[in-house]
Amino acid sequence: MTVKLKYFAWVRERIGTPEEEIVLPPDVVTVADLIQHLKTRGEEYVYAFENDGIVRAAVDQRHAAAGADVRAAREVAFFPPMTGG
């Protein structure tokens, strides 16, 4: 299954691209699994997700926890925590 990945703010800067499409390996079930898979793709991913507890995710434009299922997702976005004023 192909999924579009979108990266925002410093996550995008560290990876070097705003978005990409990948084929999910069969063992990638959750957001946490996806992050671990991405870390195997190169140093830039390791750097972007070095504190993976900090990076937030959205699955099909809805905030998602690390245990959220990504198998049927069309899009997964990653972004740093946001602050507001």
C-alpha positions as YAML, in Angstrom:
chain: A
units: angstrom
residues:
- id: 1
  name: MET
  ca: [0.00, 0.00, 0.00]
- id: 2
  name: THR
  ca: [1.29, 3.45, -0.93]
- id: 3
  name: VAL
  ca: [1.01, 6.32, 1.55]
- id: 4
  name: LYS
  ca: [1.88, 9.99, 1.16]
- id: 5
  name: LEU
  ca: [4.15, 11.32, 3.91]
- id: 6
  name: LYS
  ca: [4.24, 15.05, 4.63]
- id: 7
  name: TYR
  ca: [6.86, 16.77, 6.75]
- id: 8
  name: PHE
  ca: [6.55, 20.18, 8.37]
- id: 9
  name: ALA
  ca: [8.86, 22.77, 9.98]
- id: 10
  name: TRP
  ca: [12.18, 21.40, 11.26]
- id: 11
  name: VAL
  ca: [11.16, 17.81, 10.49]
- id: 12
  name: ARG
  ca: [11.01, 18.84, 6.80]
- id: 13
  name: GLU
  ca: [14.30, 20.72, 7.07]
- id: 14
  name: ARG
  ca: [16.10, 17.73, 8.59]
- id: 15
  name: ILE
  ca: [14.75, 15.23, 6.06]
- id: 16
  name: GLY
  ca: [15.20, 17.60, 3.13]
- id: 17
  name: THR
  ca: [11.84, 17.21, 1.43]
- id: 18
  name: PRO
  ca: [8.31, 18.43, 2.15]
- id: 19
  name: GLU
  ca: [6.63, 15.18, 1.11]
- id: 20
  name: GLU
  ca: [7.12, 11.79, -0.48]
- id: 21
  name: GLU
  ca: [5.20, 8.62, -1.25]
- id: 22
  name: ILE
  ca: [6.34, 5.26, 0.02]
- id: 23
  name: VAL
  ca: [5.08, 1.71, -0.03]
- id: 24
  name: LEU
  ca: [4.40, 0.59, 3.53]
- id: 25
  name: PRO
  ca: [6.18, -2.62, 4.42]
- id: 26
  name: PRO
  ca: [3.84, -5.32, 5.81]
- id: 27
  name: ASP
  ca: [5.30, -5.00, 9.31]
- id: 28
  name: VAL
  ca: [4.46, -1.28, 9.56]
- id: 29
  name: VAL
  ca: [1.16, -1.11, 11.41]
- id: 30
  name: THR
  ca: [1.34, 1.98, 13.64]
- id: 31
  name: VAL
  ca: [2.74, 5.48, 13.56]
- id: 32
  name: ALA
  ca: [5.55, 4.27, 15.84]
- id: 33
  name: ASP
  ca: [6.34, 1.42, 13.41]
- id: 34
  name: LEU
  ca: [6.43, 3.92, 10.55]
- id: 35
  name: ILE
  ca: [8.88, 6.15, 12.41]
- id: 36
  name: GLN
  ca: [11.13, 3.17, 13.11]
- id: 37
  name: HIS
  ca: [10.97, 2.17, 9.43]
- id: 38
  name: LEU
  ca: [11.82, 5.70, 8.30]
- id: 39
  name: LYS
  ca: [14.89, 5.72, 10.54]
- id: 40
  name: THR
  ca: [16.27, 2.83, 8.46]
- id: 41
  name: ARG
  ca: [16.15, 5.01, 5.32]
- id: 42
  name: GLY
  ca: [19.09, 7.24, 6.15]
- id: 43
  name: GLU
  ca: [20.83, 9.62, 8.50]
- id: 44
  name: GLU
  ca: [18.46, 12.46, 7.71]
- id: 45
  name: TYR
  ca: [15.52, 10.41, 9.02]
- id: 46
  name: VAL
  ca: [17.46, 9.36, 12.12]
- id: 47
  name: TYR
  ca: [18.19, 13.04, 12.76]
- id: 48
  name: ALA
  ca: [14.57, 14.11, 12.18]
- id: 49
  name: PHE
  ca: [13.18, 11.44, 14.49]
- id: 50
  name: GLU
  ca: [16.00, 11.31, 17.05]
- id: 51
  name: ASN
  ca: [13.48, 12.34, 19.73]
- id: 52
  name: ASP
  ca: [10.49, 10.55, 18.24]
- id: 53
  name: GLY
  ca: [8.46, 11.20, 21.40]
- id: 54
  name: ILE
  ca: [8.55, 14.90, 20.48]
- id: 55
  name: VAL
  ca: [7.45, 14.65, 16.85]
- id: 56
  name: ARG
  ca: [3.68, 14.71, 16.40]
- id: 57
  name: ALA
  ca: [1.73, 12.88, 13.72]
- id: 58
  name: ALA
  ca: [-1.55, 13.19, 11.89]
- id: 59
  name: VAL
  ca: [-3.15, 10.33, 10.00]
- id: 60
  name: ASP
  ca: [-5.44, 11.52, 7.22]
- id: 61
  name: GLN
  ca: [-5.41, 15.02, 8.74]
- id: 62
  name: ARG
  ca: [-6.35, 13.93, 12.27]
- id: 63
  name: HIS
  ca: [-3.94, 14.07, 15.16]
- id: 64
  name: ALA
  ca: [-2.77, 10.56, 15.95]
- id: 65
  name: ALA
  ca: [-0.91, 8.87, 18.80]
- id: 66
  name: ALA
  ca: [2.09, 6.61, 18.30]
- id: 67
  name: GLY
  ca: [-0.16, 3.54, 18.41]
- id: 68
  name: ALA
  ca: [-2.52, 4.76, 15.69]
- id: 69
  name: ASP
  ca: [-3.02, 2.37, 12.78]
- id: 70
  name: VAL
  ca: [-1.55, 3.54, 9.45]
- id: 71
  name: ARG
  ca: [-2.38, 0.54, 7.28]
- id: 72
  name: ALA
  ca: [-5.38, 2.18, 5.59]
- id: 73
  name: ALA
  ca: [-4.01, 5.74, 5.67]
- id: 74
  name: ARG
  ca: [-3.74, 7.82, 2.53]
- id: 75
  name: GLU
  ca: [-1.56, 10.44, 4.25]
- id: 76
  name: VAL
  ca: [0.62, 10.65, 7.35]
- id: 77
  name: ALA
  ca: [2.04, 14.02, 8.38]
- id: 78
  name: PHE
  ca: [4.84, 14.66, 10.85]
- id: 79
  name: PHE
  ca: [5.44, 17.95, 12.63]
- id: 80
  name: PRO
  ca: [7.07, 19.32, 15.77]
- id: 81
  name: PRO
  ca: [4.97, 20.32, 18.78]
- id: 82
  name: MET
  ca: [3.17, 23.58, 18.28]
- id: 83
  name: THR
  ca: [2.82, 26.45, 20.68]
- id: 84
  name: GLY
  ca: [0.40, 29.25, 20.47]
- id: 85
  name: GLY
  ca: [-0.22, 32.62, 21.89]
...
